Amino acid sequence: MSAGWVAGAVRAKALVGRYPGADGAREIAGGPTLGDALRRLATTPYARYTRTAADLRPAQRAVSATLLWHLRVLAGWLPRGGARLLVPLAAGFEIANVASRLPAPDGRRTEAAAEPYRLGALETAWRSLERAGTPAETRAALTSSPWGDPGGDTQWALVTGMRMAAARRTAVAVQPARRWAQGRAVLLAARELFVHHRSLPEPVLGDAARLLGRRAMAAATYQEFRERLPSSAGWALEGIDEPGELWRAEARWWRTVQADGAVLLREGRYGPPVVVGAVALLSVDAWRMRAALESAARGGRPREVFDALV
């Protein structure tokens, strides 16, 4: 293993160790007000971006921005070419940037005031996407990039196509994260097909079939979909008997990423698996912290409710 990967892995572990973890999130979630939660958050690594936030949504976005900053820092620690490992894992930020620029179905802009996330070396095609002035131009920019054709230029088609493409790209390029990518594809497909009852555009269906198999994607019912999933992906819906319970599967997906990430961080020696494990744990912490802030904004939900969620 090169000295660069050893140094990157050591620093990745140190970065994870600074985060507040489940206990810190639980403390923030139990706060009586959002203001109390933000004052507590100011003593954590999230302070870089959250110190100026006063409302819930900006505070949650600031938590995400902190995560992205630390992923960029981590990418800078890796040897030449190492940042490519992190690009698919940071794809959600580019998706959020695109989504914020697209008109909603009623014609309004979503999150019109939000500044784009600064992706740096972790961008896939953001400079081209940022120049796109219409949904059709956005589709064209995606098609000519590693994202691929989403199959349509509506807001739903563009965002759904990018989300499934992110799962496909992660599964191909980041082997330690392939299980998570398949689980994410399961949840996305199940929600679109059996909650919203929407047919997937052909390119999205193709990406999903690569990850989950054509038999699963041809299923007519939720039960058939569950039964036809490969064993490597079926865990995502284990015990989830109805589409309306997918929120439980979503929470379990995050817990699975946390458990797998901890194993990678502990047993991955000093190579890429340690870095992937660190990204997993940092991402889970940010997800948990966003949930904690929402809990505090609602007056501090009972601790049992927060624990059941995260």
C-alpha positions, 0 to 999 in steps of 0.5 A, a space after each residue: 500500500 502506498 504511503 499516500 493511501 496510508 496517510 489518507 486512511 489515518 486522516 480519514 479515521 481521525 476525521 470520523 473521530 471528531 464527529 459527535 456520533 449517536 450520543 451527540 445527536 441524541 443530546 441535540 434531538 432532545 433539546 427544547 428548541 432549535 436555538 438550543 440545538 444550534 448552540 450545541 451544534 456550534 461545539 462540533 465540526 458542523 460549526 463551520 457552516 451552521 453558525 449563521 443558520 437560524 431556521 431549520 432548513 438552512 441549518 439542515 443544509 449547513 450540516 450537509 455542506 459541512 459533510 461535503 467540505 469534509 469529503 473534499 478535505 478527505 479527497 485532498 489527502 488521498 494520493 493522485 487519482 484517489 479522489 475518483 473513489 469519492 466522486 460517486 459517493 458525493 453524487 447526491 450533492 450534484 443531484 441537489 444542485 440540479 434539483 434546486 435549479 429545476 421548476 417544480 411541476 407547478 412551475 415554481 423553482 425549488 429552493 430558489 434561494 439556495 446556493 449550489 453546493 461547491 463540489 470542487 474535485 468531487 463534481 461529475 459534470 456540474 460545470 456543464 449542468 450549471 450552464 444549462 438554462 432549460 430542462 431540455 438542456 439539462 437532459 442533454 448535458 446529462 446525456 453527454 456525461 457519465 450520468 447518462 440519459 435520464 429518459 426525459 426532461 421533466 423534473 421527476 425524470 431528471 432527478 429520478 434518472 440521476 438518483 438511479 444513475 448514482 446507484 449504478 455508478 457507485 456499484 461499478 466504481 466503488 466495490 465496497 459500497 456496491 451493497 449500499 448502491 443496490 439497496 438504494 436502487 431497491 428503495 428508489 424503484 419500490 417507491 416509484 413503482 409501488 407508492 407513486 405508481 409511476 413507470 420508470 423511463 427506459 434508461 432508468 429501468 436499464 440501470 435498475 435492471 443492471 443492479 437488481 435483475 430484469 425479473 425484479 424490474 418486470 414485477 407487477 406487484 410489490 410482493 413479486 418485486 420483493 420475491 424476485 430481488 437477488 439475495 445481494 439486494 433483498 435485504 433492503 426490503 426484508 420484513 417490509 410487507 407493504 410499500 407504505 412501510 418503506 420509511 422503515 426500510 430507509 432507516 434500516 438502509 442508513 443503519 446498514 451503511 453505518 454498520 458496514 462502514 464501521 467494519 470497513 474502517 476497523 478492518 480495511 487496513 490502510 487502503 481504499 476500504 478505510 476511506 469508503 468506510 469513513 465516508 459512510 460514517 460521516 454521511 450517516 452522522 450528517 443524516 442523523 444530525 439533520 434528523 436531530 435538528 428537526 426533532 429539536 425544532 419540534 420541541 424535542 420529541 421523546 427520545 424513544 421516537 428519535 431512537 426508533 428513527 435513527 
